Amino acid sequence: MPITVKAHDGKTDLYGLLYTPTQLDAGRKYPIIDYIYPGPQGGSVGSWSFSAARGDHQALAELGFVVLQLEGTSNPLRSKSFHDMSYGNMAENTLADQITGIRQLAQTYAYIDTTRVGIWGHSGGGFATATAMFRYPDFFKVGISESGNHDNRNYEDDWGERYNGLTSASDYAAQANQTYAKNLKGKLMLAHGMMDDNVPPYNTLLVVEALEKANKDYDLVLFPNSAHGYGSYAPYMTRRRWDYFVKNLLGAEPPKEYQIEAKPDSRNSVR
């Protein structure tokens, strides 16, 4: 269902989509999973055109979660002041908006449990997910970071820079996820395709190294022959994602090695 909340400034309207189990029991408490793509060239919802499926968000909700897609500040097709709210800081990742939005939704929908908040995303969303787990470790409890550009000194300069401008080397260092990996408290899964020709896989390995140096536990999924989108590996990643949230956020035991079969003409579209 469409939702509206206020941004972190307390006055700017933000829009998104909320998914609940078909057999929702309003007397229960449900963990909430935040699907994030921070932009700055487009946010978590992406196209606002009608879509019958919208990825696996409803499928994930049916496992016992509330799932959120929220368009955070700085994304296009709004005012210049809206875009400027995170100008020059790619690591802001709309996370202040996500947190305040989830808290507002919990006030409206009492079945949302803000003590059990998960987050996941791919590419820029993978970057944002790790940032969430490292910088807001008391709010986000479980995260799945797929193919994230964790250090933008090691990523192409035509992505965030054309929207956020150039920053100094010290700014990039301060925004890099490995800088804050030592703050991890919850459960974090990292994933990357080793043939990624968009975000080089050593972006994730920088975070792996920092976690190990900080003596932090983490989970890692690698796809030896995958590029940025996981292609034929997508069903495996989907199953691992579902299992990770079910086990660590819902507190249930998923069926072992459940088989998800993709249709022959299926596509794995990621940003």
Backbone as CSV, one residue per row, in Angstrom:
resi,resn,N_x,N_y,N_z,CA_x,CA_y,CA_z,C_x,C_y,C_z
1,MET,0.842,-1.191,0.000,0.000,0.000,0.000,0.881,1.245,0.000
2,PRO,0.426,2.329,-0.623,1.188,3.583,-0.620,1.188,4.203,0.774
3,ILE,2.317,4.785,1.155,2.412,5.446,2.460,3.090,6.805,2.291
4,THR,2.830,7.693,3.250,3.472,9.011,3.298,3.971,9.248,4.712
5,VAL,5.231,9.671,4.838,5.813,10.018,6.137,6.591,11.320,5.967
6,LYS,7.065,11.865,7.067,7.891,13.061,7.028,9.371,12.656,7.009
7,ALA,10.178,13.449,6.303,11.623,13.230,6.248,12.259,13.578,7.588
8,HIS,13.567,13.431,7.659,14.271,13.676,8.920,14.196,15.141,9.360
9,ASP,13.813,16.046,8.439,13.659,17.446,8.836,12.318,17.716,9.503
10,GLY,11.447,16.711,9.540,10.167,16.838,10.217,9.078,17.533,9.436
11,LYS,9.370,17.943,8.195,8.350,18.685,7.437,8.212,18.253,5.981
12,THR,9.253,17.682,5.389,9.207,17.303,3.980,8.505,15.958,3.818
13,ASP,7.535,15.887,2.906,6.822,14.630,2.660,7.689,13.647,1.889
14,LEU,7.659,12.402,2.336,8.301,11.296,1.628,7.237,10.252,1.305
15,TYR,7.443,9.547,0.200,6.453,8.589,-0.263,7.089,7.209,-0.410
16,GLY,6.286,6.187,-0.224,6.813,4.837,-0.335,5.710,3.815,-0.446
17,LEU,6.114,2.545,-0.360,5.196,1.411,-0.431,5.441,0.505,0.763
18,LEU,4.370,-0.023,1.321,4.443,-0.926,2.464,3.754,-2.234,2.098
19,TYR,4.427,-3.345,2.387,3.896,-4.675,2.089,3.669,-5.415,3.400
20,THR,2.522,-6.067,3.536,2.217,-6.847,4.729,1.785,-8.253,4.315
21,PRO,1.858,-9.210,5.243,1.360,-10.552,4.913,-0.113,-10.513,4.521
22,THR,-0.501,-11.371,3.602,-1.903,-11.417,3.181,-2.821,-11.683,4.364
23,GLN,-2.407,-12.587,5.229,-3.191,-12.914,6.416,-2.639,-12.135,7.622
24,LEU,-2.638,-10.833,7.513,-2.099,-9.989,8.579,-2.945,-10.105,9.843
25,ASP,-2.281,-10.312,10.961,-2.926,-10.316,12.267,-2.520,-9.029,12.964
26,ALA,-3.414,-8.057,13.005,-3.084,-6.736,13.549,-2.760,-6.786,15.036
27,GLY,-3.065,-7.891,15.706,-2.745,-8.038,17.117,-1.344,-8.554,17.374
28,ARG,-0.648,-8.930,16.311,0.723,-9.433,16.433,1.723,-8.318,16.180
29,LYS,2.991,-8.600,16.497,4.096,-7.710,16.167,4.928,-8.363,15.074
30,TYR,5.199,-7.611,14.019,5.956,-8.128,12.880,7.282,-7.378,12.734
31,PRO,8.366,-8.101,12.497,9.610,-7.403,12.142,9.412,-6.640,10.842
32,ILE,10.160,-5.561,10.665,10.080,-4.781,9.432,11.418,-4.840,8.703
33,ILE,11.351,-5.028,7.391,12.534,-5.080,6.541,12.494,-3.901,5.585
34,ASP,13.545,-3.120,5.606,13.660,-1.914,4.788,14.479,-2.249,3.547
35,TYR,13.819,-2.268,2.383,14.564,-2.413,1.130,15.033,-1.028,0.710
36,ILE,16.340,-0.871,0.537,16.873,0.466,0.294,17.684,0.546,-0.983
37,TYR,17.392,1.569,-1.751,18.286,2.051,-2.796,18.332,3.558,-2.617
38,PRO,19.463,4.122,-2.199,19.482,5.509,-1.744,19.531,6.559,-2.832
39,GLY,19.799,6.151,-4.038,19.996,7.137,-5.098,21.468,7.478,-5.227
40,PRO,21.830,8.669,-5.680,20.971,9.850,-5.785,20.234,10.006,-7.113
41,GLN,20.292,9.011,-7.997,19.620,9.174,-9.286,18.253,8.509,-9.316
42,GLY,17.822,7.956,-8.222,16.530,7.288,-8.144,16.491,6.472,-6.871
43,GLY,15.341,6.399,-6.221,15.294,5.800,-4.898,14.761,4.390,-4.841
44,SER,14.340,3.985,-3.647,13.997,2.597,-3.364,12.827,2.083,-4.189
45,VAL,11.842,2.923,-4.454,10.673,2.476,-5.203,11.007,2.318,-6.682
46,GLY,11.843,3.212,-7.207,12.131,3.170,-8.638,10.943,3.712,-9.415
47,SER,10.442,2.950,-10.378,9.288,3.386,-11.162,8.020,3.335,-10.323
48,TRP,7.207,4.396,-10.472,5.917,4.420,-9.789,4.803,3.868,-10.682
49,SER,5.154,3.346,-11.841,4.159,2.725,-12.712,3.648,1.430,-12.085
50,PHE,2.482,0.975,-12.535,1.913,-0.252,-11.984,2.844,-1.426,-12.236
51,SER,3.006,-2.238,-11.212,3.782,-3.472,-11.328,3.083,-4.545,-10.516
52,ALA,2.879,-5.703,-11.122,2.154,-6.776,-10.438,2.991,-7.452,-9.363
53,ALA,4.312,-7.408,-9.482,5.144,-8.179,-8.563,6.061,-7.315,-7.706
54,ARG,6.773,-6.373,-8.321,7.766,-5.548,-7.619,8.787,-6.414,-6.893
55,GLY,9.483,-7.211,-7.691,10.521,-8.070,-7.125,9.937,-9.105,-6.184
56,ASP,10.623,-9.350,-5.080,10.145,-10.371,-4.149,9.641,-9.745,-2.844
57,HIS,9.272,-8.467,-2.871,8.879,-7.783,-1.638,7.635,-8.413,-1.003
58,GLN,6.613,-8.706,-1.809,5.418,-9.329,-1.237,5.713,-10.760,-0.797
59,ALA,6.528,-11.466,-1.566,6.892,-12.829,-1.175,7.597,-12.835,0.173
60,LEU,8.495,-11.873,0.384,9.193,-11.761,1.660,8.212,-11.435,2.781
61,ALA,7.260,-10.564,2.513,6.250,-10.231,3.519,5.453,-11.454,3.936
62,GLU,5.175,-12.345,2.983,4.377,-13.532,3.293,5.090,-14.464,4.264
63,LEU,6.389,-14.312,4.421,7.138,-15.140,5.368,6.971,-14.651,6.804
64,GLY,6.319,-13.514,6.989,6.060,-13.021,8.331,6.676,-11.682,8.644
65,PHE,6.831,-10.840,7.608,7.457,-9.536,7.779,6.568,-8.426,7.228
66,VAL,6.853,-7.209,7.669,6.406,-6.008,6.970,7.604,-5.523,6.166
67,VAL,7.400,-5.193,4.914,8.482,-4.768,4.022,8.210,-3.337,3.566
68,LEU,9.257,-2.518,3.607,9.132,-1.097,3.271,10.046,-0.716,2.118
69,GLN,9.514,0.062,1.190,10.295,0.801,0.199,9.981,2.277,0.403
70,LEU,10.986,3.065,0.750,10.771,4.484,1.025,11.720,5.328,0.193
71,GLU,11.168,6.280,-0.551,11.973,7.195,-1.342,12.556,8.280,-0.443
72,GLY,13.837,8.214,-0.163,14.469,9.191,0.712,14.806,10.486,0.002
73,THR,15.180,11.491,0.779,15.531,12.798,0.226,16.772,12.696,-0.648
74,SER,16.920,13.672,-1.524,18.033,13.875,-2.465,17.766,13.284,-3.830
75,ASN,16.688,12.540,-3.988,16.419,11.918,-5.275,15.725,12.876,-6.247
76,PRO,15.712,12.537,-7.545,15.238,13.477,-8.568,13.724,13.636,-8.612
77,LEU,13.304,14.540,-9.490,11.900,14.829,-9.781,11.187,15.513,-8.618
78,ARG,11.975,16.128,-7.742,11.427,16.952,-6.667,12.109,18.313,-6.749
79,SER,12.030,19.123,-5.702,12.608,20.462,-5.704,14.128,20.416,-5.533
80,LYS,14.787,21.539,-5.831,16.229,21.629,-5.619,16.561,21.495,-4.136
81,SER,15.756,22.084,-3.272,16.008,21.966,-1.835,15.911,20.514,-1.378
82,PHE,15.021,19.749,-1.996,14.897,18.316,-1.695,16.179,17.591,-2.081
83,HIS,16.683,17.895,-3.280,17.917,17.268,-3.750,19.112,17.668,-2.896
84,ASP,19.125,18.919,-2.441,20.273,19.437,-1.701,20.383,18.908,-0.279
85,MET,19.389,18.177,0.201,19.385,17.759,1.604,20.523,16.807,1.948
86,SER,21.112,16.161,0.943,22.291,15.336,1.231,23.415,15.614,0.235
87,TYR,23.371,16.776,-0.396,24.368,17.092,-1.416,25.782,17.028,-0.830
88,GLY,26.662,16.352,-1.560,28.067,16.272,-1.162,28.400,15.150,-0.205
89,ASN,27.400,14.391,0.223,27.665,13.306,1.172,26.929,12.049,0.730
90,MET,27.609,11.235,-0.059,26.980,10.012,-0.544,26.714,9.016,0.567
91,ALA,27.449,9.114,1.687,27.280,8.159,2.777,26.055,8.438,3.629
92,GLU,25.393,9.572,3.394,24.163,9.825,4.150,23.114,8.785,3.814
93,ASN,23.044,8.403,2.515,22.285,7.228,2.077,20.808,7.231,2.470
94,THR,20.230,8.385,2.719,18.826,8.556,3.125,18.495,7.829,4.430
95,LEU,19.504,7.415,5.193,19.243,6.582,6.371,18.486,7.325,7.467
96,ALA,18.763,8.614,7.644,17.991,9.376,8.635,16.517,9.383,8.264
97,ASP,16.217,9.454,6.961,14.832,9.390,6.493,14.223,8.017,6.754
98,GLN,15.001,6.971,6.495,14.495,5.610,6.684,14.127,5.371,8.145
99,ILE,15.007,5.808,9.052,14.769,5.567,10.475,13.550,6.334,10.971
100,THR,13.502,7.624,10.665,12.350,8.399,11.139,11.060,7.929,10.479
101,GLY,11.152,7.472,9.217,9.976,6.948,8.536,9.451,5.683,9.187
102,ILE,10.346,4.770,9.538,9.933,3.524,10.191,9.297,3.827,11.543
103,ARG,9.851,4.750,12.277,9.281,5.099,13.591,7.889,5.705,13.445
104,GLN,7.697,6.531,12.418,6.367,7.107,12.188,5.364,6.027,11.801
105,LEU,5.781,5.101,10.952,4.883,4.030,10.529,4.465,3.167,11.711
106,ALA,5.401,2.939,12.646,5.085,2.129,13.820,4.057,2.817,14.712
107,GLN,4.016,4.144,14.684,3.000,4.866,15.447,1.617,4.715,14.812
108,THR,1.593,4.578,13.490,0.325,4.409,12.769,-0.117,2.957,12.751
109,TYR,0.832,2.057,12.544,0.529,0.627,12.437,1.196,-0.098,13.607
110,ALA,0.411,-0.403,14.625,0.964,-0.945,15.872,1.583,-2.325,15.701
111,TYR,1.320,-2.978,14.578,1.885,-4.314,14.370,3.348,-4.277,13.920
112,ILE,3.916,-3.096,13.663,5.328,-2.978,13.287,6.190,-2.974,14.543
113,ASP,7.162,-3.874,14.581,8.058,-4.023,15.731,9.386,-3.323,15.431
114,THR,9.609,-2.172,16.040,10.827,-1.421,15.761,12.030,-1.939,16.531
115,THR,11.848,-3.001,17.326,13.003,-3.652,17.958,13.595,-4.727,17.056
116,ARG,12.898,-5.018,15.950,13.381,-6.012,14.984,13.324,-5.401,13.581
117,VAL,14.368,-4.668,13.246,14.428,-3.968,11.957,15.555,-4.567,11.116
118,GLY,15.212,-4.988,9.913,16.200,-5.484,8.956,16.321,-4.530,7.791
119,ILE,17.378,-4.693,7.013,17.604,-3.826,5.859,18.386,-4.607,4.818
120,TRP,18.075,-4.373,3.537,18.877,-4.987,2.487,18.817,-4.139,1.231
121,GLY,19.829,-4.302,0.394,19.870,-3.602,-0.872,21.012,-4.094,-1.723
122,HIS,20.971,-3.722,-2.992,21.950,-4.163,-3.982,22.641,-2.945,-4.564
123,SER,23.937,-3.042,-4.811,24.717,-1.963,-5.411,24.743,-0.758,-4.468
124,GLY,24.168,0.381,-4.868,24.076,1.502,-3.944,23.308,1.132,-2.691
125,GLY,22.357,0.213,-2.834,21.629,-0.291,-1.678,22.482,-1.170,-0.788
126,GLY,23.456,-1.864,-1.394,24.411,-2.629,-0.593,25.316,-1.712,0.206
127,PHE,25.748,-0.622,-0.419,26.516,0.421,0.266,25.720,0.961,1.449
128,ALA,24.446,1.310,1.203,23.598,1.888,2.244,23.331,0.895,3.365
129,THR,23.164,-0.376,3.019,22.886,-1.388,4.037,24.037,-1.518,5.019
130,ALA,25.252,-1.617,4.509,26.402,-1.722,5.411,26.553,-0.451,6.239
131,THR,26.329,0.706,5.628,26.373,1.958,6.385,25.368,1.929,7.526
132,ALA,24.169,1.443,7.244,23.130,1.353,8.275,23.577,0.467,9.430
133,MET,24.158,-0.672,9.119,24.571,-1.623,10.155,25.739,-1.100,10.979
134,PHE,26.592,-0.267,10.358,27.779,0.238,11.056,27.521,1.555,11.793
135,ARG,26.681,2.403,11.210,26.474,3.737,11.801,25.233,3.817,12.682
136,TYR,24.306,2.895,12.488,23.095,2.850,13.314,22.914,1.433,13.859
137,PRO,23.909,0.914,14.563,23.890,-0.504,14.964,22.844,-0.847,16.014
138,ASP,22.305,0.141,16.707,21.276,-0.130,17.708,19.877,-0.131,17.112
139,PHE,19.743,0.345,15.875,18.430,0.379,15.222,18.271,-0.774,14.239
140,PHE,19.255,-0.950,13.362,19.194,-2.018,12.362,19.864,-3.270,12.916
141,LYS,19.121,-4.379,12.981,19.610,-5.586,13.635,20.140,-6.635,12.659
142,VAL,19.601,-6.669,11.442,20.017,-7.661,10.444,20.120,-6.966,9.094
143,GLY,21.228,-7.160,8.393,21.416,-6.528,7.100,21.990,-7.477,6.076
144,ILE,21.595,-7.293,4.822,22.149,-8.058,3.699,22.605,-7.061,2.653
145,SER,23.909,-6.989,2.473,24.539,-6.004,1.591,25.051,-6.697,0.343
146,GLU,24.395,-6.449,-0.795,24.743,-7.103,-2.043,25.497,-6.148,-2.967
147,SER,26.715,-6.541,-3.359,27.477,-5.856,-4.399,27.608,-4.358,-4.144
148,GLY,27.911,-3.993,-2.913,27.949,-2.591,-2.536,29.223,-1.864,-2.940
149,ASN,29.091,-0.606,-3.331,30.236,0.272,-3.600,30.635,0.946,-2.284
150,HIS,31.275,0.181,-1.412,31.499,0.593,-0.028,32.508,1.730,0.119
151,ASP,33.381,1.881,-0.836,34.377,2.954,-0.806,34.399,3.582,-2.186
152,ASN,33.880,4.783,-2.321,33.708,5.381,-3.647,34.989,5.910,-4.263
153,ARG,36.109,5.752,-3.563,37.409,5.955,-4.214,37.718,4.789,-5.134
154,ASN,37.014,3.692,-4.959,37.217,2.486,-5.753,36.017,2.183,-6.629
155,TYR,35.347,3.240,-7.065,34.183,3.078,-7.921,34.212,4.156,-8.992
156,GLU,33.446,3.963,-10.035,33.463,4.894,-11.154,33.019,6.289,-10.734
157,ASP,33.598,7.289,-11.388,33.343,8.675,-10.979,32.181,9.314,-11.724
158,ASP,31.352,8.518,-12.387,30.199,9.093,-13.081,28.896,8.659,-12.435
159,TRP,28.961,8.146,-11.222,27.740,7.727,-10.522,27.299,8.836,-9.565
160,GLY,27.721,8.794,-8.332,27.282,9.791,-7.365,27.787,11.186,-7.651
161,GLU,28.974,11.285,-8.225,29.586,12.605,-8.407,28.783,13.521,-9.333
162,ARG,28.126,12.971,-10.300,27.381,13.846,-11.214,26.122,14.410,-10.555
163,TYR,25.747,13.843,-9.403,24.614,14.374,-8.651,25.064,15.083,-7.378
164,ASN,26.160,14.602,-6.781,26.613,15.105,-5.489,27.879,15.939,-5.559
165,GLY,28.466,16.075,-6.741,29.687,16.852,-6.878,30.918,16.105,-6.395
166,LEU,32.074,16.660,-6.698,33.337,16.059,-6.280,33.606,16.380,-4.814
167,THR,34.185,15.438,-4.114,34.584,15.655,-2.728,36.073,15.372,-2.597
168,SER,36.653,15.806,-1.511,38.082,15.607,-1.312,38.375,14.164,-0.895
169,ALA,39.633,13.782,-0.967,40.028,12.431,-0.575,39.669,12.153,0.871
170,SER,39.800,13.163,1.730,39.463,12.962,3.136,37.966,12.724,3.317
171,ASP,37.140,13.372,2.478,35.698,13.155,2.555,35.350,11.726,2.136
172,TYR,35.973,11.246,1.058,35.724,9.881,0.619,36.119,8.887,1.706
173,ALA,37.249,9.126,2.351,37.711,8.229,3.414,36.720,8.216,4.573
174,ALA,36.193,9.379,4.911,35.249,9.478,6.022,33.915,8.815,5.695
175,GLN,33.601,8.687,4.390,32.336,8.094,3.978,32.448,6.599,3.692
176,ALA,33.653,6.045,3.689,33.873,4.644,3.336,33.386,3.719,4.446
177,ASN,32.702,2.649,4.070,32.102,1.766,5.064,33.116,1.056,5.949
178,GLN,34.284,0.694,5.397,35.249,-0.034,6.216,35.725,0.789,7.414
179,THR,35.596,2.103,7.313,36.003,2.981,8.409,35.189,2.714,9.670
180,TYR,33.945,2.253,9.483,33.021,2.101,10.613,32.654,0.641,10.891
181,ALA,33.301,-0.294,10.212,32.938,-1.710,10.355,33.064,-2.199,11.792
182,LYS,33.949,-1.604,12.543,34.167,-2.020,13.937,32.938,-1.804,14.809
183,ASN,31.968,-1.021,14.345,30.767,-0.729,15.133,29.678,-1.785,14.993
184,LEU,29.881,-2.791,14.159,28.842,-3.787,13.899,28.406,-4.483,15.186
185,LYS,27.096,-4.568,15.373,26.525,-5.307,16.503,25.613,-6.443,16.050
186,GLY,24.901,-6.239,14.945,23.913,-7.211,14.496,24.494,-8.247,13.561
187,LYS,23.605,-8.863,12.804,23.979,-9.898,11.841,24.073,-9.275,10.447
188,LEU,25.203,-9.483,9.794,25.441,-8.896,8.473,25.895,-9.954,7.488
189,MET,25.211,-10.018,6.356,25.639,-10.850,5.234,26.107,-9.946,4.105
190,LEU,27.282,-10.235,3.579,27.822,-9.553,2.414,27.772,-10.500,1.225
191,ALA,27.475,-9.981,0.032,27.451,-10.799,-1.179,28.055,-10.003,-2.324
192,HIS,28.721,-10.710,-3.234,29.309,-10.031,-4.393,29.603,-11.045,-5.490
193,GLY,29.441,-10.610,-6.735,29.865,-11.399,-7.888,31.328,-11.116,-8.186
194,MET,32.123,-12.140,-8.316,33.561,-11.961,-8.476,33.962,-11.491,-9.871
195,MET,33.012,-11.505,-10.813,33.258,-10.970,-12.148,32.508,-9.658,-12.357
196,ASP,32.218,-8.972,-11.278,31.458,-7.723,-11.337,32.257,-6.672,-12.106
197,ASP,31.686,-6.201,-13.214,32.338,-5.188,-14.040,31.713,-3.805,-13.826
198,ASN,30.929,-3.677,-12.768,30.352,-2.401,-12.384,30.988,-1.954,-11.068
199,VAL,30.698,-2.665,-9.997,31.327,-2.414,-8.697,32.383,-3.497,-8.467
200,PRO,33.652,-3.163,-8.515,34.690,-4.185,-8.339,34.526,-4.923,-7.014
201,PRO,34.715,-6.247,-7.010,34.479,-7.028,-5.790,35.377,-6.653,-4.623
202,TYR,36.507,-5.991,-4.889,37.353,-5.626,-3.753,36.701,-4.552,-2.890
203,ASN,35.606,-3.927,-3.363,34.833,-3.039,-2.492,34.314,-3.811,-1.280
204,THR,33.784,-5.005,-1.524,33.300,-5.825,-0.413,34.452,-6.391,0.397
205,LEU,35.558,-6.718,-0.251,36.703,-7.281,0.472,37.331,-6.255,1.415
206,LEU,37.229,-4.975,1.103,37.688,-3.946,2.036,36.904,-4.016,3.345
207,VAL,35.599,-4.241,3.235,34.762,-4.362,4.423,35.066,-5.658,5.158
208,VAL,35.253,-6.744,4.411,35.628,-8.022,5.013,36.903,-7.873,5.842
209,GLU,37.911,-7.235,5.265,39.172,-7.040,5.972,38.972,-6.248,7.257
210,ALA,38.180,-5.186,7.185,37.952,-4.345,8.363,37.194,-5.108,9.445
211,LEU,36.220,-5.919,9.057,35.477,-6.714,10.030,36.385,-7.725,10.724
212,GLU,37.255,-8.337,9.952,38.159,-9.330,10.539,39.162,-8.679,11.481
213,LYS,39.661,-7.512,11.100,40.586,-6.794,11.976,39.912,-6.376,13.276
214,ALA,38.599,-6.128,13.211,37.841,-5.725,14.397,37.279,-6.928,15.152
215,ASN,37.585,-8.148,14.693,37.120,-9.387,15.334,35.595,-9.475,15.344
216,LYS,34.983,-9.086,14.214,33.534,-9.114,14.081,33.100,-10.293,13.205
217,ASP,32.048,-10.987,13.635,31.478,-12.069,12.839,30.647,-11.492,11.698
218,TYR,30.656,-12.184,10.565,29.864,-11.772,9.408,29.647,-13.001,8.547
219,ASP,28.781,-12.896,7.574,28.537,-13.964,6.606,28.859,-13.438,5.219
220,LEU,29.343,-14.323,4.356,29.801,-13.910,3.027,29.327,-14.908,1.980
221,VAL,28.732,-14.384,0.902,28.325,-15.185,-0.246,29.024,-14.629,-1.478
222,LEU,29.765,-15.481,-2.180,30.473,-15.077,-3.394,29.974,-15.885,-4.581
223,PHE,29.857,-15.217,-5.719,29.465,-15.868,-6.961,30.645,-15.791,-7.931
224,PRO,31.389,-16.888,-8.106,32.653,-16.838,-8.857,32.527,-16.341,-10.288
225,ASN,31.400,-16.614,-10.964,31.268,-16.260,-12.374,30.152,-15.250,-12.628
226,SER,29.825,-14.463,-11.617,28.717,-13.525,-11.752,29.212,-12.100,-11.904
227,ALA,28.512,-11.339,-12.745,28.757,-9.902,-12.863,27.925,-9.177,-11.801
228,HIS,27.553,-7.933,-12.064,26.893,-7.109,-11.049,25.505,-7.645,-10.688
229,GLY,24.750,-8.035,-11.710,23.484,-8.723,-11.477,23.755,-10.216,-11.398
230,TYR,23.048,-10.933,-10.553,23.435,-12.320,-10.266,22.927,-13.340,-11.276
231,GLY,22.076,-12.909,-12.219,21.676,-13.776,-13.310,21.155,-15.119,-12.836
232,SER,21.774,-16.199,-13.287,21.315,-17.544,-12.941,21.516,-17.868,-11.463
233,TYR,22.309,-17.052,-10.787,22.509,-17.251,-9.348,21.414,-16.572,-8.516
234,ALA,20.549,-15.799,-9.151,19.552,-15.021,-8.426,18.653,-15.872,-7.527
235,PRO,18.163,-17.042,-7.986,17.333,-17.844,-7.073,18.079,-18.257,-5.808
236,TYR,19.369,-18.568,-5.946,20.152,-18.937,-4.761,20.264,-17.759,-3.807
237,MET,20.546,-16.567,-4.330,20.680,-15.388,-3.482,19.343,-15.049,-2.824
238,THR,18.260,-15.189,-3.564,16.937,-14.932,-3.000,16.671,-15.865,-1.830
239,ARG,16.957,-17.162,-2.021,16.737,-18.134,-0.952,17.607,-17.830,0.253
240,ARG,18.875,-17.490,0.042,19.762,-17.149,1.156,19.269,-15.903,1.892
241,ARG,18.753,-14.925,1.136,18.230,-13.703,1.744,17.015,-14.010,2.617
242,TRP,16.061,-14.773,2.064,14.884,-15.144,2.843,15.288,-15.898,4.107
243,ASP,16.166,-16.884,3.948,16.598,-17.692,5.090,17.257,-16.834,6.165
244,TYR,18.067,-15.867,5.739,18.823,-15.050,6.685,17.883,-14.206,7.536
245,PHE,16.875,-13.635,6.912,15.912,-12.833,7.668,15.015,-13.717,8.542
246,VAL,14.571,-14.837,8.015,13.719,-15.736,8.794,14.442,-16.209,10.053
247,LYS,15.695,-16.583,9.901,16.447,-17.117,11.035,16.852,-16.033,12.026
248,ASN,17.347,-14.907,11.529,17.973,-13.918,12.410,17.060,-12.777,12.825
249,LEU,15.984,-12.539,12.074,15.070,-11.443,12.419,13.741,-11.980,12.933
250,LEU,13.259,-13.060,12.328,11.997,-13.664,12.755,12.215,-14.663,13.887
251,GLY,13.422,-15.229,13.947,13.720,-16.205,14.998,13.144,-17.574,14.734
252,ALA,12.990,-17.927,13.450,12.465,-19.236,13.066,13.525,-19.981,12.257
253,GLU,13.312,-21.273,12.081,14.262,-22.080,11.318,13.701,-22.318,9.920
254,PRO,14.349,-21.818,8.876,13.841,-22.021,7.507,14.081,-23.456,7.046
255,PRO,13.328,-23.904,6.058,13.578,-25.241,5.506,14.953,-25.281,4.855
256,LYS,15.657,-26.373,5.048,17.022,-26.480,4.538,17.048,-26.556,3.017
257,GLU,17.803,-25.640,2.414,18.081,-25.644,0.976,16.806,-25.720,0.135
258,TYR,15.828,-24.897,0.530,14.584,-24.807,-0.237,14.906,-24.430,-1.678
259,GLN,14.286,-25.105,-2.626,14.596,-24.899,-4.039,13.679,-23.841,-4.652
260,ILE,14.263,-22.730,-5.085,13.522,-21.699,-5.820,13.888,-21.841,-7.287
261,GLU,12.893,-22.004,-8.125,13.150,-22.202,-9.543,12.743,-20.956,-10.319
262,ALA,13.666,-20.452,-11.114,13.375,-19.293,-11.955,12.785,-19.761,-13.274
263,LYS,11.876,-18.983,-13.821,11.342,-19.300,-15.136,12.441,-19.136,-16.182
264,PRO,12.396,-19.897,-17.290,13.454,-19.810,-18.300,13.663,-18.417,-18.865
265,ASP,12.614,-17.586,-18.914,12.743,-16.247,-19.497,12.847,-15.172,-18.423
266,SER,13.142,-15.573,-17.172,13.204,-14.590,-16.092,14.413,-13.690,-16.267
267,ARG,14.329,-12.505,-15.695,15.421,-11.534,-15.749,15.724,-11.078,-14.331
268,ASN,16.993,-10.833,-14.074,17.378,-10.284,-12.774,17.818,-8.855,-12.998
269,SER,16.931,-7.917,-12.759,17.227,-6.518,-13.017,17.646,-5.832,-11.725
270,VAL,18.859,-5.293,-11.703,19.343,-4.565,-10.539,19.906,-3.245,-10.987
271,ARG,20.022,-2.318,-10.020,20.594,-1.009,-10.323,21.942,-0.908,-9.647
